[in-house]
Amino acid sequence: MAQPLPVLGAADSARAPELRAELAEFRANVRRFMQQEIAPHTEKWERDGIVPLSAWRALGDAGLLCVDAPERYGGTGADLRFSIVVLEEISRVNAGGLASGVSVHSDIIAPYVVHHGTEDQKRHWIPKLVRGEVIGAIAMTEPGAGSDLQAIRTTARRDGDDYVMDGQKTFITNGQNAGLVVTAAKTDPSQGARGTTLFLVDTSLPGYARGRNLEKVGQHMADTSEIFFEGVRVPASQRLGAEGGGFAILMNELPRERLVLSVTAVAAAEIALEWTRDYVQQRKAFGKPIAHFQNTRFELAELHTETLVGRVFIDWCVDRLAEGRLDPVTAASAKLWTTDLQGRVTDRCLQLHGGYGYMSEYPISRAWADARVQRIYGGANEIMKEIVSRSLLGRAD
């Protein structure tokens, strides 16, 4: 009789027994919430192309947004592993689009404000992010600037107590729902990267406009949008960090951003493997379950081994991030390897489902489609290779 696959995750990596116990209890509660409050609605959200604001508020009410934000700003001040658990459990209910949105909101926007914001900015924005009253987005990518952020053309010109922002961004996760957009703009175009500044843009400001909700290959429930700035007057008090300091902030926060992509990649691979293990024991061909064929058994053995290796690596990275020791090169390696792993696992699991795997009623089809973008956003995997190779060999122009 087949043994159940182990429940792996960030809880297993915590060294202190007390923390492991707390994480295990938290995971059980999060899993129950996801099964009851999220899983029943994912197909509708996929059709609608957006997760409703009511679901975000439910996540906030349950204490599942920005869980490691400081207590004085409404968070719990928990170990960041608790935030990792939330992402893993969202991935287990096959809600890749929601995992993407929550990771941006909780693991990119909130840390940006906590680490680099003024006291007034923190007190204004963080409690709203924690409660799900305001949804966060990050606006870096432009029609002519993807992984090369130095090429952005959006500008912010100082005018008295404001900056006047003009430009366009695209592929913005949470773009339709967002009430706060951390936006990169050139305050001094002549200075290249040193002329880039970040701003906390309230989406209710005059001149800010949302474009269409973009249609994608996968992650349909993630609202991904174009956004436009036409003479948007952003108060200087909403500049994030120093003028010209935006690129340094981006580089400082990249390890966590890339690690959370890796976390969701491994969790998605694990659940795809679990579905497939169950499917091949039920599906018959030539009078017996396809699990009895050597090819099926060997495929599952290889996929399980690769996924387990990914889990051990990513848990090690989570430990290092929690200790403040995860460097950008290791984070790039993690993003590169685990998102490639997710693609391999979901593709081979779909193959083991046969024709049914290509039918949208089977969860593996959504997982397969959702996986593809993981190798593109957060820095394309080709950029990850460049980062890692430079650390080994130096720059080769």
N, C-alpha and C positions, 0 to 999 in steps of 0.2 A: 504494500500500500504506500502511495506517495506521501512523503512527509511535507508538511506545510513549509513554505519558504520562510526564513527568518525575517522578523520585523527589524529591518536595519534602519539606521538614521543617526542624526546628530547625538541623540541621547547615549548611544553606544560609545561615543568618543570622549565623553566627559570623564575626567580622571577621578574627581571626588565622588564617593558613593552617594553622598547626600544630594549632589547635583544630578546624578544619574537618576535617582529615585524621583526627584521633582520633575525632571524632563519626561520620564516615563509616564507619570500621572498627567502631566500637561498634554503629552501626545495623545493619550487615551481620550481626554476631553476634546481636543481639537479634532480628532478623527470622528468622534461622535457628532460634533457640530457639522463637519463637512458632509457626513452621510445624511444628516437630517435637513440641513439648511441650504446646502450648495448642490449636492449631487442631483436632487430631483429637478433642478431648474437648468442644468447646463445645456441640454438640447435646445430649449427655448432661447437661451442667451446666445447660443451659436446661430440660430436663425435670425435673431434680432440684431446681431452684430455688436452687442454692447451688454455689459453687466449693469443692471439698474442701480441707481444711487441707494435705493432701499437695502440692497444686498451689502453695499459698502458700509452703511450705517449699522447693519446687523453684525458685520465683522467687528466694527468699532465697539458696539455694545457688549460683544463677547470678549473684548480685550485682546483681539487678534491682529490689531494694526499697530505698527511702531512699538512693539512690546518692550524693546530695550531702551526706549526714550526715558530720560531722567524723570523721576517721580515728581519733581517740582514743576514739571511742564505737563503733567497728566499721564505720563507713562508709568511703567512699573519698575524701571531701572533694572530689568532682568538681564541675565547673561544673554549675549546675542544668539546663543544656540536656540533660545526659545523662538526667536524670529525665524531661524532656519527650520525648525519643526513645522511652523505654520506653512512655509513654502512646500515642504515635503508632503504634507498632508493634503494640500490643495492639488498637488501633482497626482496623488493617489486616486483622486476622484476624476481624473482625466480632464481637468480644467486648466489646460496650459495657458490659455489667454488670461484667465484670472490670476494665475501664478505670476505671469509676466507683469500684469498691472500692479499687483500687491508688492512685488519685489521693487518696482520703481518707486512706489509710494512709501513703503516702509523701510527699504534698505538702501535707497539712494537719496530721495528728497529729504526725509527726516534726518538722516545723518549729516547731510550737507548743512542743514540749518543748525543742528545741534553743535556741530564742530566749528562752523565758520560764521554763524550768525551773531548779531548783537543780542543783548539781553532782551530788548524790546521785540526784535524779530522772533526770538524763541518763544516769548510769552504770548505773542500774537498768533503764530502759526502752529506750533507743535500741538497744543491741546486740540485744535480743530482737526489736525491730521490724525491724532490718536483716536478721536471719536468718529472719524469718517465723515465729518461735516464738510470738510474740504478734501478733495482728491488732488494728489500731487502728480506732476508730470515734469519731465526734463526735456528741454528743447535745444538740441545740439545740431542734429542732422538738417541739412538744407538740400535743395534740389541739386546743387553742384558741389556739395561737401558732405561726405559720409564719414568714413574712418579718418580722413584727413581733416581734423577739426581746425587746423590753422587756416584752412581755406574758406571759412565762413565769411559771409558778406553782410549779415545783419549788423546794423550799426546802432550805437547809443551815443547821442551827442549831448553834452552837458549844457543845460539852459537854466540858470538860476538854481533853484532847489530841486530841479527835476533833471532827468535824462529823457531825451526824446528818441524813441526807438522806432526804427523802420527796418523791415525785412520780412523774410518768409522762412518757415521751418516745415519739415515734412517727416513722415513716419513717426509721429509723436504718440507713443503709448499713453493711454488715458486722455488723449487729446480732446474728446468730446465731453468727458466728465470733469475734466480738471478745473479746479478753482484757483490753483497755484501752479505756476510754471516757472521752474528754474531755467533761465534763458541765458545762453551765451551770446554776447554781442561784442563787436569791435568798438572800443572807445578810442583807440588810436590805431587805425589801419596800417600806419607806417611802421609799427613796431612788431608786426607778426604775432607770434604767440604771446609776447609780453604786452600786446595791446588788447587782449581779450579780457572781458569782465563779465561776471555773473550777476544776474538780477533776479529778485523774487517778484514775479509779475502776477498781479491780481488780475484774473481773466475778466473781471467786470469793468476794467478800465476802458474808457472810450478809445476807439482805434484798434482794439484787439478784436480779432475775428477768427472764428473756426471755419475751416473749409469742410469738405465732405469727409465722411467716415470711409476710409479707404477699404476697398475690397481686396482680400488677401487669399493666398493659397491655404493657409491654416490659421490657427488662433483667431477664429472668427469672432469669438465673444470679446476679444480685446478691441476696444475702440481705438483705432489708429488713424491719426488725422493729419491734415495740413493745418497750419495756423499762420496767421498774418498779423503784422504789426505795421500800422500806418499812423505815424505821428503819436504813438502811445507815450504819454507822459508818465514815466515811472519815477516816483519820489526817490531822491537820493538816499533817503533813509532805508530804501529797499534794495540798495546795492548789497550784494553778498560778498563780504571780504573787501580787500583793497581794490582800487581801480587798477586794472592791468594784472590783477592777481588771479584771474579766472582759470587760466591754464594750469597753474600750480595746484589749485584746489581740485581740478578735475583729475590730475595725476595722483594726488594724495588719496582720493576716494575710489580710484579704479580697482584696487584689490578686492574690496567688498563687492563692488558692482559685478565684477567678473566671477567672483566666487559664487554669488547667489545664482547666476546662470548655470554654473557647474552643479550646484546642489539640485536644482530642478531637473537638470539633464540626467543625473544618476537616479533620482527618484522616479522619473518617467520611464527610464530603462527597466528599473526593478518591477514596476507595476505591469509594464508590457510583457515582461518575462513571466510574471505570475499568471496573467490572463492566458498566455500561450501554453504554459504548462497544463493548465486546466482544460483548455480547448482540445489539445492533441490527445488527451485521455478519453474524450467523449466522441470526437469525430472519427468515423470509420471509413476505411478504404480497403477493398479486396477482402472484406469480411472480418477485419480486425481494427482496433484503434490505431491511428497513425503513430501513436506513441510507441508502438511495438517495432516500428521500422528503425533500423540502425541510423539512417540519416537524421531522423527526427531526434533521436536520443543524443547523437553526437552534436547536433546543432544546439540543443538546449544546454548540453554540458559546456560547450564553448562560450555561449552567451552568458551563462551563469558565472563562469570563471572570470570573464572580462568585466562583468558588472560588479562582481565582488571586489576585484582589483580597483575598479573605479571608486567603489564605496570606501575602501580603506584609505585610498589617496585623498578623497575629498574630506573625510572625517579628520585626517591629519591636517589638512589645510584649514578646516574650521577651528581646530585647536590653536593653530598658529595665529589666525585672525583674532580669536578671542584674547590671545596674549599680546596682541599688537605686533606680531612678528611676521605677518604674511607680506612678502615683498611682491612688487609688481610683476617680476619675471615668473615667479612660481604661480601667481594668479593667472598669468597669461597661459602658462603650461596647462593649468587645470582647465581653463576655459576651452583651450584647443582640444585636449584629449577627451574630456567628458562629453562635449557636444558632438564630436565625431562618434564617440561611443553610442550616444543616444540615437544618432542617425543609423548606425549599423544595426543596433539591437531592434529598433522599431521596424526597420526594413526587413530584416530576416524573420522577425516574428510575424509580420504581415504575410510573408511568403509561406510560412508554416500554416497560416489560416487558409491558404489557397484562395479561390475566388471570393469566398466570404470575407476575407480580409480587406477586399477592395470595396465592400459594401459599407455605406456610411452608418448602418445600424450596428455595426460591430465597433467597439471602442478602439480597437487597434488602428482602424483607418484614421480616426481623428488624431491619435497619438503620433502616427506616422507623418501626417500633414503638419501638425504642430511643431514637430521636431526640426523641420527644415530650416526655419529662420534662426534657430539657436546658433548656427554656424556663421551667421551674418551680423546680427546686431550685437551691441556691446563691444564692437571692434571685430571686423571679419577675421576668420581664422587664419587667413593669409597674413594679416597684420600681427596676429599672435606669434606666428612663425618668425616674422621679422624681429619682433621684440626678443624672443628667446635666442635667435641666432646672433643678434647683436651682443647679447650678454656673454655668449660663448666666443665670438670671433671679433667683436668690434664692428664698427660700421664699415660697410663695403659699398662705396659709391662708384 
